[in-house]
Amino acid sequence: MTINLQDFMSFLHKNGLIDLNDLLEKNEIGSINRLKLQKFVYLAQTSFQNDFGYEYNIYNNGPYSPELANYYYENLDLNKISTFVNDNGWKKEESFAKRFLDIVGNKDLGWLEVACTLIDSTNYCEDEQECLNRVYALQSEYHKSYIDNIWNELKEKNLVDSKPGLKLNNFLSIF
């Protein structure tokens, strides 16, 4: 699948997941929109096989891409991004749009932060409990039962692989 970032941002805006008009505001609303954009792009890349080409590192609120932040701070021209998605262009991506909205359409920022951190942690942990323990520590402001519930939801939706085994990123990190 090859949805470009501008079309994806328009899709998010049209579906009420972010507000492009507030994205660059220097207030809490702008901050929330930027955090959500970071998480939605991460999810699209990792769980919905749409590679926008951004690398992510774990940060305070879960996975974060400095390159994506640079893009929207330095290169984003809101006048060039249509806030109206061409519905004909999304017909070929209808299954992506439906699945994406079904999974994240009604989720708040806390859920997005925890879910993305859980998904990211599966790259570094050998089993489910190690992954959960890592996220309990990284997202300590959330109760363990909340994190467990999100983990179970992600497993149910096949967004995390909970099979035991040494992960490649973990293996390479010892060198």
C-alpha positions as CSV (number, residue, x, y, z in Angstrom):
1,M,0.0,0.0,0.0
2,T,1.3,3.4,-0.8
3,I,-0.7,6.2,0.7
4,N,1.4,9.4,0.8
5,L,1.7,11.4,4.0
6,Q,-0.3,14.4,2.8
7,D,-3.2,12.2,1.8
8,F,-3.0,10.3,5.1
9,M,-3.1,13.5,7.0
10,S,-6.1,14.7,5.0
11,F,-7.8,11.3,5.7
12,L,-7.1,11.8,9.5
13,H,-8.5,15.3,9.4
14,K,-11.6,14.4,7.4
15,N,-12.3,11.6,9.9
16,G,-11.9,13.8,12.9
17,L,-8.8,12.1,14.2
18,I,-6.6,15.2,14.0
19,D,-7.3,18.8,13.2
20,L,-4.8,20.1,10.6
21,N,-5.8,23.7,11.4
22,D,-4.5,23.3,14.9
23,L,-1.5,21.1,14.2
24,L,1.1,23.8,14.5
25,E,-0.5,25.8,17.3
26,K,1.8,26.4,20.3
27,N,-0.8,25.3,22.8
28,E,-2.2,22.1,24.3
29,I,-4.5,21.5,21.4
30,G,-1.6,21.7,18.9
31,S,0.5,19.5,21.1
32,I,-2.2,16.8,21.3
33,N,-2.7,16.9,17.5
34,R,1.0,16.5,16.9
35,L,1.2,13.6,19.3
36,K,-1.8,11.9,17.7
37,L,-0.2,12.4,14.2
38,Q,3.0,10.8,15.5
39,K,1.1,7.8,16.7
40,F,-1.2,7.5,13.7
41,V,1.8,7.5,11.3
42,Y,3.6,5.0,13.5
43,L,0.5,2.7,13.5
44,A,0.1,3.1,9.7
45,Q,3.8,2.1,9.2
46,T,4.0,-0.7,11.7
47,S,0.6,-2.3,11.7
48,F,-1.0,-1.3,8.4
49,Q,2.0,-1.8,6.1
50,N,2.2,1.8,4.8
51,D,5.8,2.9,5.0
52,F,6.1,6.7,5.0
53,G,9.9,6.2,5.6
54,Y,10.1,7.6,9.2
55,E,12.3,6.0,11.8
56,Y,10.9,6.0,15.4
57,N,12.6,6.0,18.8
58,I,11.0,5.5,22.1
59,Y,10.3,8.8,23.9
60,N,8.2,10.1,26.8
61,N,4.9,9.5,25.1
62,G,5.8,6.4,23.2
63,P,7.4,6.1,19.8
64,Y,8.4,9.4,18.3
65,S,10.0,10.4,15.0
66,P,12.2,13.5,15.0
67,E,12.1,13.4,11.1
68,L,8.3,13.5,11.1
69,A,8.4,16.4,13.6
70,N,10.9,18.2,11.4
71,Y,8.5,17.7,8.4
72,Y,5.5,19.3,10.0
73,Y,7.5,22.1,11.7
74,E,9.6,23.0,8.7
75,N,8.0,21.8,5.5
76,L,4.3,21.5,6.1
77,D,2.3,23.9,4.1
78,L,-1.3,23.6,5.3
79,N,-2.5,25.5,2.2
80,K,-1.1,22.8,0.0
81,I,-2.8,19.9,1.8
82,S,-6.4,19.6,0.9
83,T,-8.5,19.0,3.9
84,F,-10.9,17.2,1.6
85,V,-9.8,13.7,0.7
86,N,-10.6,12.7,-2.8
87,D,-13.1,9.9,-2.1
88,N,-12.3,8.3,-5.5
89,G,-8.6,7.9,-4.5
90,W,-9.6,6.2,-1.3
91,K,-11.8,3.6,-2.9
92,K,-8.8,1.5,-3.7
93,E,-7.7,1.9,-0.1
94,E,-11.1,1.2,1.3
95,S,-10.1,-1.8,3.3
96,F,-7.2,0.2,4.9
97,A,-9.5,3.1,5.8
98,K,-12.2,0.9,7.3
99,R,-9.8,-1.3,9.3
100,F,-7.8,1.8,10.5
101,L,-11.0,3.6,11.6
102,D,-12.4,0.5,13.2
103,I,-9.3,0.1,15.4
104,V,-8.3,3.6,16.2
105,G,-11.2,5.8,15.3
106,N,-12.5,6.3,18.8
107,K,-9.3,6.0,20.8
108,D,-7.9,8.8,23.0
109,L,-4.3,9.9,23.2
110,G,-3.5,7.7,26.2
111,W,-4.6,4.6,24.3
112,L,-2.5,5.6,21.3
113,E,0.6,6.2,23.5
114,V,0.2,2.8,25.3
115,A,-0.7,0.9,22.1
116,C,2.2,2.2,20.1
117,T,4.6,1.6,23.0
118,L,3.3,-2.0,23.2
119,I,3.8,-2.5,19.5
120,D,7.2,-1.0,19.6
121,S,8.2,-3.2,22.6
122,T,7.5,-6.4,20.7
123,N,10.6,-5.6,18.6
124,Y,12.8,-5.8,21.7
125,C,11.3,-8.4,24.0
126,E,11.4,-12.1,23.9
127,D,7.9,-12.8,25.2
128,E,4.6,-11.2,26.2
129,Q,5.4,-10.7,29.9
130,E,8.8,-9.0,29.1
131,C,6.9,-6.7,26.7
132,L,4.3,-5.9,29.3
133,N,6.9,-5.3,32.0
134,R,8.8,-2.9,29.7
135,V,5.6,-0.9,29.0
136,Y,4.6,-0.9,32.7
137,A,7.9,0.9,33.3
138,L,7.8,3.2,30.3
139,Q,4.2,4.2,30.7
140,S,4.1,4.1,34.5
141,E,1.4,6.8,34.6
142,Y,-1.1,4.2,33.4
143,H,-2.4,1.4,35.5
144,K,-1.2,-2.1,34.7
145,S,-4.8,-3.3,34.0
146,Y,-5.3,-0.5,31.5
147,I,-2.1,-1.6,29.7
148,D,-3.1,-5.3,29.9
149,N,-6.5,-4.4,28.3
150,I,-4.9,-2.6,25.5
151,W,-2.4,-5.5,25.0
152,N,-5.3,-7.9,24.8
153,E,-7.2,-5.7,22.3
154,L,-4.1,-5.5,20.1
155,K,-3.7,-9.3,20.2
156,E,-7.3,-9.7,19.3
157,K,-6.9,-7.4,16.3
158,N,-3.6,-9.1,15.3
159,L,-1.5,-5.9,15.8
160,V,1.0,-7.6,18.1
161,D,2.9,-10.8,17.8
162,S,3.0,-12.4,21.3
163,K,4.8,-15.5,20.3
164,P,8.0,-16.2,22.3
165,G,11.4,-16.0,20.7
166,L,14.4,-13.8,20.5
167,K,13.7,-10.7,18.5
168,L,16.2,-9.5,15.9
169,N,16.4,-6.0,17.3
170,N,17.1,-7.4,20.8
171,F,19.8,-9.7,19.3
172,L,21.5,-6.9,17.5
173,S,21.5,-4.6,20.5
174,I,24.0,-6.8,22.3
175,F,26.7,-6.0,19.8
